[in-house]
Amino acid sequence: MEQIYIDTSKMLKAMSDPKRLRIVDMLSCGELCACEILEEFHITQPTLSHDMKVLVEAGIIRDRREGKNIYYTLDTKKLNAMHETLGYIFRDKPDCICHKK
C-alpha cells in the first residue's frame, strides 16, 4: 500500500500546478501538439518542456515524436487507476488505519 501512496502523491503533486492541471484538461479532448499547447499560455518553449516532462514522469501523459513535433496524450489507464485509488483511500474500510487505534 505504501507504494500506492507514493505513486499517487507523485501524480497529484505534478497536477497541483494550475498550468499543468489546465494542460491535463486540454488533453482530455484528445492528442495535442506541443505547439498547440504553447499557444494557450504566455510562457517560453523551455518552460512548457519542463512542465510536460513533469507530467510525463508522473505517468499522467504520454508523448510521441513525429518529425520535429512532439504530441501529447493523457495516459487514461493510469489516470483511471489513480481515480480508483483515491476512491479507495477516501472511504472507510475494515483495514483502515483509523480502526487500528
C-alpha positions as CSV (number, residue, x, y, z in Angstrom):
1,M,0.0,0.0,0.0
2,E,2.9,2.3,0.7
3,Q,4.0,2.3,-3.0
4,I,0.4,3.3,-4.0
5,Y,0.6,6.3,-1.7
6,I,4.0,7.3,-3.2
7,D,2.8,6.9,-6.8
8,T,-0.5,8.7,-6.2
9,S,1.2,11.6,-4.4
10,K,3.6,12.0,-7.3
11,M,0.8,12.3,-9.8
12,L,-1.1,14.7,-7.5
13,K,2.0,16.8,-7.0
14,A,2.5,17.1,-10.8
15,M,-1.1,18.2,-11.2
16,S,-1.0,20.6,-8.3
17,D,0.4,23.4,-10.5
18,P,-2.6,25.3,-12.1
19,K,-0.9,25.4,-15.5
20,R,-0.2,21.7,-15.5
21,L,-3.8,21.0,-14.5
22,R,-5.0,23.2,-17.3
23,I,-2.8,21.2,-19.7
24,V,-4.4,17.9,-18.5
25,D,-7.8,19.5,-19.0
26,M,-6.8,20.5,-22.6
27,L,-5.6,16.9,-23.3
28,S,-8.9,15.5,-22.1
29,C,-10.2,16.4,-25.6
30,G,-7.5,14.4,-27.3
31,E,-4.0,14.5,-28.6
32,L,-2.3,17.9,-29.0
33,C,1.0,19.0,-30.4
34,A,3.3,20.9,-28.1
35,C,2.9,23.9,-30.4
36,E,-0.9,23.9,-29.9
37,I,-0.5,23.7,-26.1
38,L,2.1,26.5,-26.2
39,E,-0.3,28.8,-28.0
40,E,-2.6,28.8,-24.9
41,F,0.0,30.1,-22.5
42,H,2.2,33.1,-22.2
43,I,5.3,31.0,-21.5
44,T,8.5,30.0,-23.3
45,Q,9.0,26.7,-25.0
46,P,11.6,25.6,-22.4
47,T,9.1,26.3,-19.6
48,L,6.5,24.2,-21.4
49,S,9.0,21.4,-22.0
50,H,9.7,21.3,-18.2
51,D,6.0,21.1,-17.4
52,M,5.5,18.4,-19.9
53,K,8.5,16.4,-18.6
54,V,7.0,16.6,-15.1
55,L,3.6,15.3,-16.3
56,V,5.3,12.5,-18.4
57,E,7.5,11.4,-15.5
58,A,4.4,11.3,-13.2
59,G,2.7,9.0,-15.7
60,I,-0.1,11.4,-16.4
61,I,0.6,11.9,-20.1
62,R,2.4,10.1,-22.9
63,D,4.5,11.7,-25.6
64,R,5.5,10.8,-29.1
65,R,7.7,12.5,-31.6
66,E,6.8,12.9,-35.2
67,G,9.5,14.7,-37.1
68,K,10.2,18.0,-35.2
69,N,6.9,17.9,-33.4
70,I,6.0,16.3,-30.1
71,Y,2.5,15.1,-29.5
72,Y,0.9,14.5,-26.1
73,T,-2.0,12.4,-24.9
74,L,-3.4,11.6,-21.5
75,D,-2.5,8.2,-20.1
76,T,-6.1,7.3,-19.3
77,K,-5.3,3.9,-17.9
78,K,-3.0,5.5,-15.2
79,L,-5.5,8.3,-14.5
80,N,-8.3,5.9,-14.1
81,A,-6.2,3.8,-11.7
82,M,-5.4,7.0,-9.7
83,H,-9.1,7.8,-9.6
84,E,-9.9,4.3,-8.2
85,T,-7.1,4.6,-5.7
86,L,-8.3,7.9,-4.4
87,G,-11.8,6.5,-4.1
88,Y,-10.4,3.6,-2.1
89,I,-8.3,5.9,0.1
90,F,-11.2,8.3,0.8
91,R,-13.7,5.7,2.1
92,D,-14.0,3.8,5.3
93,K,-12.7,0.2,5.1
94,P,-12.1,-2.6,7.6
95,D,-8.3,-2.4,7.3
96,C,-8.2,1.4,7.6
97,I,-5.5,3.0,9.8
98,C,-8.2,4.6,11.9
99,H,-9.5,1.2,13.0
100,K,-6.1,0.2,14.4
101,K,-6.1,2.7,17.3
